[in-house]
């Protein structure tokens, strides 16, 4: 990980972390750590998948991202401008 832990822990945004369980480039533990450090993170692990989740499971990847973007921020309270 290239960013300091303290910076990652301060991320205020909804974050989707996607990882292939059989990834031989980046260990699954890296994504698990990121998800545990980011307060509003969701982690999805693709089974039977290596490093290229967006290619190896393109349709499922796209659905997850679409759903995530559609739902992101919907749990935040709405405020009225005065």
C-alpha positions, 0 to 999 in steps of 0.5 A: 500500500502506497498511502499512509494508514492514517490517510486511508482511515480518514477516507469519508466516502463510501468505498467499494473494494473488489478482489479476486480470491486467486489473485497472484499479484496482490494478496487478498489480505491487502484488500481485507486490510483496506476494507477494515481501515476504511470506515464506510467500505464494502469488500466483495471477493470474487471466487475463481478469479485472479487479478482482473476481476473486471475482465474475468467476471465482467457482468458481475463486476459491472452489476456490483459497481452499478448497484454501489454507485446507485446506492452510495450516499443514500444512507446519509441524512438529507438536509434542507438549505435555509 
